[in-house]
């Protein structure tokens, strides 16, 4: 009994030390981000890592691409239209080569890539911590008025699309359907007309890259 008690006490203290160490690391990284420092990870589109100074520097060709994304969204007012135009121009996501020679990125754009870029306050020279913005050490790519204009437009589009939850009780085939044309999974969506809701399943490929990428993008629920 005494041996088991001693073992449990030692294990409890070991777990306590691990948790305290994790909390200290998180607090240190949070404090560094609040000071505008880059704390590691994959750099966003438009920036590279200066490993000597441990900070982000502007990648000029990618910075020009970031400006194109914001200008296209203000002009087209649709993320899918931006995706289609960027892919039509042959542009791709950020391409990275690790120290071991592994290549990631360099893929055609999808809607999620554009959503993340449009919401990234890094492009106006700031870092975001727990919803608060702090001045960053890196150089801004965009004027703040452009970023705010895109932010207002995104909120307007979100209000236009807002409505009851899409998880309808009649979505019995959720997670079971796949598109016959391209083999991708299909997800539930809906549209409203004259106060009546029409549900349909849509191909995820068409949802991410545009409706012209799949010959059979939707099916009545």
C-alpha distance (Angstrom), angle and dihedral (degrees) to the residues before:
residue distance angle dihedral
X1 . . .
X2 3.80 . .
X3 3.82 90.4 .
X4 3.82 92.2 52.4
X5 3.81 90.7 47.4
X6 3.82 91.7 50.8
X7 3.82 91.0 47.7
X8 3.83 92.3 51.4
X9 3.82 91.1 48.1
X10 3.81 92.0 51.1
X11 3.82 92.1 46.7
X12 3.81 90.9 49.3
X13 3.80 91.8 52.7
X14 3.81 91.1 47.3
X15 3.81 90.9 52.4
X16 3.81 89.5 47.1
X17 3.83 91.2 53.6
X18 3.81 91.8 49.2
X19 3.80 92.2 51.2
X20 3.81 93.3 45.9
X21 3.81 90.0 50.5
X22 3.82 91.4 50.3
X23 3.80 91.5 49.4
X24 3.80 91.7 50.6
X25 3.81 91.8 50.9
X26 3.82 91.8 48.8
X27 3.81 91.7 47.9
X28 3.80 91.7 48.8
X29 3.82 92.5 50.1
X30 3.81 91.4 46.8
X31 3.81 91.2 50.8
X32 3.83 90.1 48.9
X33 3.82 91.8 51.3
X34 3.79 90.2 49.8
X35 3.81 87.5 55.9
X36 3.80 88.2 54.1
X37 3.80 96.9 -107.7
X38 3.79 126.7 146.0
X39 3.82 108.0 -118.3
X40 3.79 99.1 -171.5
X41 3.77 139.9 -90.4
X42 3.77 132.5 104.4
X43 3.82 110.9 -25.1
X44 3.81 115.7 -124.0
X45 3.78 122.7 -110.1
X46 3.81 108.1 -76.1
X47 3.80 97.3 35.3
X48 3.81 139.7 79.0
X49 3.80 129.3 -164.8
X50 3.79 121.0 -105.2
X51 3.80 96.9 -152.9
X52 3.80 94.2 -169.8
X53 3.80 95.0 55.3
X54 3.84 92.9 28.7
X55 3.77 93.6 -132.3
X56 3.80 139.9 107.0
X57 3.79 122.6 -93.9
X58 3.80 127.3 -167.6
X59 3.80 118.5 -97.1
X60 3.81 100.0 -150.2
X61 3.87 99.8 -154.1
X62 3.81 90.7 47.3
X63 3.81 91.4 44.3
X64 3.80 88.2 56.7
X65 3.82 88.4 51.7
X66 3.82 90.4 52.2
X67 3.81 89.9 53.1
X68 3.82 89.6 50.1
X69 3.81 90.4 53.1
X70 3.80 93.0 52.9
X71 3.82 93.6 43.3
X72 3.81 91.7 48.8
X73 3.80 92.1 50.2
X74 3.80 92.2 50.7
X75 3.81 88.9 49.1
X76 3.83 101.0 40.7
X77 3.84 97.9 30.0
X78 3.81 89.4 -151.1
X79 3.79 130.3 95.1
X80 3.80 92.9 -151.1
X81 3.80 91.0 52.8
X82 3.80 88.9 52.2
X83 3.82 90.5 50.2
X84 3.80 92.4 51.0
X85 3.80 93.5 47.5
X86 3.81 94.2 48.4
X87 3.80 91.7 48.4
X88 3.82 90.2 46.6
X89 3.80 88.0 56.3
X90 3.80 90.2 51.5
X91 3.80 94.5 -116.0
X92 3.81 121.0 151.1
X93 3.79 141.4 -164.4
X94 3.81 121.8 -89.2
X95 3.81 113.1 -60.9
X96 3.81 117.6 -146.5
X97 3.81 130.9 -175.5
X98 3.81 116.2 -158.3
X99 3.80 124.3 -142.8
X100 3.80 87.8 -99.7
X101 3.79 90.8 54.9
X102 3.79 97.0 -105.4
X103 3.81 113.0 148.8
X104 3.81 122.6 -145.1
X105 3.79 130.8 175.3
X106 3.78 125.1 12.3
X107 3.82 90.3 125.0
X108 3.82 130.4 136.9
X109 3.79 113.3 -85.5
X110 3.79 123.1 -94.0
X111 3.79 130.5 -167.1
X112 3.81 92.3 -100.5
X113 3.82 91.1 57.4
X114 3.80 90.8 55.1
X115 3.81 93.7 44.7
X116 3.80 91.3 53.3
X117 3.80 92.8 47.1
X118 3.81 94.7 48.9
X119 3.83 91.5 52.0
X120 3.82 96.5 45.2
X121 3.81 111.5 111.9
X122 3.81 88.9 -168.9
X123 3.80 87.3 87.3
X124 3.81 91.9 67.5
X125 3.80 92.7 49.2
X126 3.80 98.0 -97.1
X127 3.79 138.6 113.4
X128 3.80 124.9 -139.7
X129 3.80 121.7 -137.4
X130 3.81 119.8 176.2
X131 3.80 91.2 -23.1
X132 3.82 94.4 -49.2
X133 3.82 123.8 111.7
X134 3.81 122.6 -135.1
X135 3.83 130.1 -177.3
X136 3.81 110.6 -94.0
X137 3.78 131.7 -144.9
X138 3.82 91.8 -127.9
X139 3.80 126.2 88.7
X140 3.81 118.6 -99.9
X141 3.81 119.8 -115.9
X142 3.80 98.9 -167.4
X143 3.81 135.3 42.4
X144 3.78 109.9 -109.7
X145 3.81 92.4 -123.3
X146 3.83 90.1 61.7
X147 3.81 91.6 49.9
X148 3.82 91.3 48.5
X149 3.81 91.9 47.9
X150 3.81 89.7 54.0
X151 3.80 90.0 46.3
X152 3.82 91.3 54.2
X153 3.81 91.6 47.4
X154 3.80 91.8 50.2
X155 3.81 90.4 51.8
X156 3.81 90.9 49.5
X157 3.81 91.4 50.8
X158 3.80 90.3 47.1
X159 3.82 91.7 53.1
X160 3.81 90.4 49.3
X161 3.80 90.9 53.3
X162 3.80 96.0 40.1
X163 3.77 118.8 111.9
X164 3.81 142.1 115.7
X165 3.78 118.9 -25.3
X166 3.79 117.1 -74.7
X167 3.79 91.0 -136.6
X168 3.80 94.6 100.4
X169 3.78 121.5 -178.8
X170 3.82 90.6 -123.9
X171 3.83 94.2 59.6
X172 3.78 90.6 105.4
X173 3.81 94.4 150.2
X174 3.80 95.8 53.8
X175 3.80 110.2 139.4
X176 3.82 92.7 8.9
X177 3.80 104.7 78.8
X178 3.79 126.9 84.8
X179 3.79 127.6 -174.9
X180 3.80 113.0 -100.8
X181 3.81 92.6 -149.1
X182 3.81 101.7 51.9
X183 3.82 105.6 6.6
X184 3.82 95.6 -121.1
X185 3.79 122.2 138.9
X186 3.81 118.3 -96.6
X187 3.80 124.9 -132.9
X188 3.80 131.8 -161.1
X189 3.80 121.5 -102.2
X190 3.79 136.1 155.3
X191 3.78 145.4 -156.2
X192 3.81 130.1 -154.0
X193 3.79 127.2 -138.0
X194 3.80 126.8 173.6
X195 3.79 90.1 -10.8
X196 3.79 93.7 -54.7
X197 3.79 123.7 113.8
X198 3.80 121.4 -135.9
X199 3.81 115.3 -165.3
X200 3.76 123.8 -156.8
X201 3.79 139.5 167.6
X202 3.79 114.8 -118.2
X203 3.79 130.3 -161.4
X204 3.83 110.0 -109.2
X205 3.81 90.6 -139.3
X206 3.81 90.1 57.2
X207 3.80 90.5 45.4
X208 3.81 92.7 52.8
X209 3.81 102.3 37.3
X210 3.80 105.1 22.8
X211 3.78 136.6 -79.6
X212 3.79 93.4 -90.1
X213 3.83 91.4 65.0
X214 3.82 93.4 72.5
X215 3.84 125.6 45.4
X216 3.81 91.1 -148.1
X217 3.82 105.8 37.0
X218 3.82 101.3 157.3
X219 3.82 144.1 24.3
X220 3.79 130.6 -167.7
X221 3.80 110.0 -102.1
